[in-house]
């Protein structure tokens, strides 16, 4: 399966950002991609109030992404924001394409590095997988990548590929952490890991919040970097050998050898 990592710089204009989604989706589909992954906050970048731009998952912006995916005949993942009953928004990843129409609400909110995402964003609670050409794909968002248990759960649900759509905050060592975490999560699960970040928007915009550092990366099931981007907007294409996942899981055996704490507690009580 060919995958496209669409590293972009989102603006504060959802209409302009939708045009970017259309352009890159068409280009990726023309080059044979079956899955096109956009970053978190594709709808509108961070650093501005999100409530005025938030729309439901059946609203006009999401429907625009659906039309784009349908016209290209591919599955598209794109980050957006949806209103909630408690006057916040959800940080939502829309998944749409042939036989796919669902969404994932970010579970782990970015209450770290001086930010408090939970003040304006309500957390999700449910891991999500989709099917793309009979391949099970787990979908996650940004700060999720620091929590390996979510990725292990997605792998247990059959994910051979897990995506991370992000708008990674800049700062000393942050790009290195991003790459390290992507490689670690691939090793935790012995699957492909596609981590797609916002491109670096420049120093002035970066001061406004976690607006991306670039460095989108595709990692193989042994933790090896297969493809990566710099800090500027870029469309990264790569072919996945899904048979490699099964081989890696036999060799590494991290999923089959994993013990839960409950199992360890029972073993200790018997001992």
C-alpha positions as CSV (number, residue, x, y, z in Angstrom):
1,X,0.0,0.0,0.0
2,X,1.3,3.4,-0.9
3,X,0.9,6.1,1.7
4,X,1.3,9.9,1.5
5,X,2.4,12.1,4.4
6,X,1.1,15.6,3.7
7,X,3.2,18.0,5.8
8,X,1.6,21.4,5.4
9,X,1.4,24.8,7.1
10,X,-2.2,25.4,8.1
11,X,-3.5,29.0,8.1
12,X,-6.3,30.5,10.2
13,X,-8.6,30.2,7.2
14,X,-10.4,26.8,7.0
15,X,-11.4,27.5,3.3
16,X,-7.8,28.1,2.3
17,X,-6.8,25.0,4.2
18,X,-9.4,22.9,2.5
19,X,-8.0,24.0,-0.8
20,X,-4.6,22.7,0.3
21,X,-6.2,19.4,1.3
22,X,-7.7,19.1,-2.2
23,X,-4.5,20.0,-4.0
24,X,-2.3,17.5,-2.1
25,X,-4.9,14.7,-2.1
26,X,-5.2,15.0,-5.8
27,X,-1.4,14.9,-6.2
28,X,-1.0,12.0,-3.9
29,X,-3.8,10.0,-5.6
30,X,-2.2,10.7,-9.0
31,X,1.0,9.2,-7.7
32,X,-0.8,6.0,-6.5
33,X,-1.4,6.7,-2.8
34,X,-4.3,4.9,-1.1
35,X,-4.1,6.8,2.2
36,X,-3.2,10.5,2.6
37,X,-2.5,11.6,6.1
38,X,-2.7,15.3,7.0
39,X,-1.6,16.9,10.4
40,X,-3.6,17.8,13.4
41,X,-5.2,21.2,13.1
42,X,-5.4,21.0,9.3
43,X,-8.7,22.9,9.5
44,X,-7.1,25.8,11.4
45,X,-3.8,26.3,13.1
46,X,-3.3,26.6,16.8
47,X,-2.6,30.0,18.4
48,X,-6.1,31.5,17.7
49,X,-9.5,30.9,19.3
50,X,-10.8,27.5,18.0
51,X,-14.4,27.9,19.1
52,X,-15.4,30.3,16.3
53,X,-14.0,27.9,13.6
54,X,-15.3,24.6,15.1
55,X,-17.8,22.7,13.1
56,X,-19.6,19.3,13.6
57,X,-18.3,16.2,11.8
58,X,-21.3,16.5,9.4
59,X,-20.6,20.2,8.8
60,X,-19.4,21.9,5.6
61,X,-15.7,21.6,6.2
62,X,-15.8,17.9,6.9
63,X,-18.2,17.4,4.0
64,X,-15.6,19.2,1.9
65,X,-12.9,16.7,2.9
66,X,-15.4,13.9,2.1
67,X,-15.9,15.2,-1.4
68,X,-12.2,15.5,-1.9
69,X,-11.6,11.9,-0.8
70,X,-14.4,10.6,-2.9
71,X,-13.3,12.4,-6.0
72,X,-9.8,11.1,-5.6
73,X,-10.9,7.6,-4.6
74,X,-8.5,7.5,-1.6
75,X,-8.8,7.6,2.2
76,X,-8.0,11.0,3.8
77,X,-7.1,11.8,7.5
78,X,-7.3,15.4,8.4
79,X,-7.4,17.2,11.8
80,X,-10.3,19.5,12.6
81,X,-12.2,20.9,15.6
82,X,-15.8,20.2,16.6
83,X,-18.0,22.1,19.2
84,X,-19.0,20.4,22.4
85,X,-21.9,20.8,24.9
86,X,-19.5,22.2,27.6
87,X,-18.4,25.2,25.5
88,X,-15.1,23.6,24.5
89,X,-14.1,21.8,21.3
90,X,-12.9,18.4,20.5
91,X,-9.5,17.9,18.7
92,X,-10.9,15.6,16.1
93,X,-9.2,13.5,13.3
94,X,-11.6,13.0,10.4
95,X,-11.2,9.7,8.5
96,X,-13.0,9.5,5.2
97,X,-12.7,7.6,1.9
98,X,-13.9,4.4,0.2
99,X,-15.9,2.5,2.9
100,X,-14.6,4.8,5.6
101,X,-16.5,7.6,7.4
102,X,-15.5,8.0,11.1
103,X,-13.5,10.2,13.4
104,X,-11.2,10.0,16.4
105,X,-11.3,12.5,19.3
106,X,-7.8,13.1,20.8
107,X,-7.6,11.2,24.1
108,X,-4.4,12.7,25.6
109,X,-4.6,16.5,25.9
110,X,-1.5,18.6,25.8
111,X,-1.3,19.9,29.4
112,X,2.5,20.1,29.3
113,X,5.4,22.4,28.4
114,X,3.4,25.4,29.6
115,X,0.2,24.7,27.6
116,X,-3.2,23.6,29.0
117,X,-5.1,22.2,26.1
118,X,-7.8,20.9,28.4
119,X,-9.0,24.4,29.2
120,X,-10.5,24.7,25.7
121,X,-10.5,21.1,24.4
122,X,-12.6,18.2,25.7
123,X,-10.8,14.8,25.7
124,X,-11.9,11.7,23.7
125,X,-12.1,8.3,25.3
126,X,-12.2,5.7,22.5
127,X,-9.3,4.3,20.4
128,X,-10.2,4.1,16.7
129,X,-9.1,1.9,13.8
130,X,-10.1,2.0,10.1
131,X,-9.7,-0.3,7.2
132,X,-7.9,0.9,4.1
133,X,-7.7,-1.8,1.3
134,X,-8.0,-4.5,3.9
135,X,-5.2,-3.0,6.0
136,X,-6.1,-2.1,9.6
137,X,-4.9,1.4,10.5
138,X,-4.9,2.9,13.9
139,X,-5.3,6.6,14.1
140,X,-3.9,8.9,16.8
141,X,-3.1,12.6,17.4
142,X,0.0,14.4,18.6
143,X,0.5,14.2,22.4
144,X,-0.9,10.7,22.2
145,X,2.5,9.6,21.0
146,X,3.9,9.9,24.5
147,X,1.6,7.1,25.8
148,X,2.6,3.7,24.5
149,X,-0.4,1.9,26.0
150,X,-2.7,3.4,23.3
151,X,-0.5,2.1,20.5
152,X,-0.3,-1.3,22.0
153,X,-4.1,-1.4,22.3
154,X,-4.4,-0.4,18.6
155,X,-1.9,-3.1,17.6
156,X,-4.0,-5.6,19.7
157,X,-7.0,-4.5,17.6
158,X,-5.1,-5.6,14.5
159,X,-3.4,-2.3,13.4
160,X,-0.5,-2.9,11.0
161,X,0.0,0.8,10.5
162,X,-0.6,3.5,13.1
163,X,-0.8,7.2,12.1
164,X,0.0,10.2,14.3
165,X,-1.3,13.6,13.1
166,X,0.4,16.4,15.0
167,X,1.1,20.0,15.4
168,X,4.2,19.5,17.5
169,X,5.3,22.3,19.7
170,X,8.7,23.8,19.0
171,X,11.5,24.2,21.5
172,X,14.9,22.7,22.5
173,X,15.1,19.0,21.8
174,X,11.5,18.8,20.7
175,X,12.2,17.6,17.1
176,X,14.5,14.9,18.4
177,X,11.8,13.8,20.9
178,X,9.3,13.6,18.1
179,X,11.5,11.3,16.0
180,X,12.5,9.2,19.0
181,X,8.9,8.7,20.1
182,X,7.8,7.7,16.6
183,X,10.5,5.1,16.4
184,X,9.7,3.9,19.9
185,X,6.0,3.4,19.2
186,X,6.8,1.4,16.1
187,X,9.0,-0.8,18.2
188,X,6.4,-1.1,20.9
189,X,3.9,-2.5,18.3
190,X,6.1,-4.0,15.5
191,X,4.1,-2.1,12.9
192,X,4.5,0.9,10.6
193,X,4.2,4.3,12.2
194,X,3.4,7.3,10.0
195,X,3.9,10.5,12.0
196,X,2.7,13.6,10.1
197,X,3.5,17.0,11.6
198,X,2.7,20.6,10.6
199,X,5.6,22.2,8.8
200,X,7.5,24.9,10.7
201,X,5.5,28.1,10.2
202,X,8.2,30.6,11.0
203,X,9.4,32.1,14.3
204,X,6.6,34.6,14.7
205,X,3.7,32.2,14.3
206,X,5.6,29.5,16.4
207,X,5.4,31.9,19.4
208,X,1.6,31.6,19.3
209,X,1.5,28.0,20.3
210,X,2.3,24.4,19.2
211,X,2.2,25.1,15.5
212,X,4.6,22.4,14.2
213,X,8.3,21.8,13.6
214,X,8.1,19.6,10.5
215,X,10.1,16.4,10.6
216,X,7.2,14.1,9.5
217,X,8.6,10.6,9.5
218,X,7.6,7.1,8.3
219,X,9.0,4.4,10.6
220,X,9.2,0.6,9.8
221,X,8.3,-2.2,12.2
222,X,11.9,-2.5,13.5
223,X,12.0,1.2,14.3
224,X,14.0,2.1,11.2
225,X,13.3,5.5,9.6
226,X,12.1,4.8,6.0
227,X,11.3,8.4,4.9
228,X,11.3,11.8,6.4
229,X,10.7,15.5,5.7
230,X,12.5,18.7,6.6
231,X,10.9,21.6,8.3
232,X,9.1,23.0,5.1
233,X,5.9,21.8,3.5
234,X,6.4,18.5,1.7
235,X,4.5,15.6,0.4
236,X,6.3,12.3,1.3
237,X,5.3,9.1,-0.5
238,X,6.2,5.6,0.4
239,X,5.2,2.0,-0.3
240,X,4.5,-0.2,2.7
241,X,5.4,-3.9,2.6
242,X,2.6,-5.2,5.0
243,X,4.2,-8.7,5.1
244,X,7.0,-7.1,7.1
245,X,4.7,-6.5,10.0
246,X,3.9,-10.2,10.5
247,X,7.6,-11.1,10.2
248,X,8.6,-8.4,12.7
249,X,5.9,-9.5,15.2
250,X,7.2,-13.1,15.0
251,X,10.8,-11.9,15.5
252,X,10.3,-9.2,18.1
253,X,7.3,-10.9,19.8
254,X,6.7,-7.8,21.9
255,X,2.9,-8.2,21.6
256,X,2.7,-11.9,22.4
257,X,5.3,-11.7,25.2
258,X,3.7,-8.7,26.9
259,X,2.3,-9.3,30.4
260,X,-0.3,-7.2,32.0
261,X,0.2,-6.0,35.6
262,X,-2.8,-8.1,36.6
263,X,-1.1,-11.2,35.3
264,X,2.1,-10.2,37.2
265,X,0.1,-9.7,40.4
266,X,-1.5,-13.1,40.1
267,X,1.9,-14.7,39.5
268,X,3.4,-13.0,42.6
269,X,0.5,-14.1,44.7
270,X,1.0,-17.7,43.7
271,X,4.7,-17.4,44.2
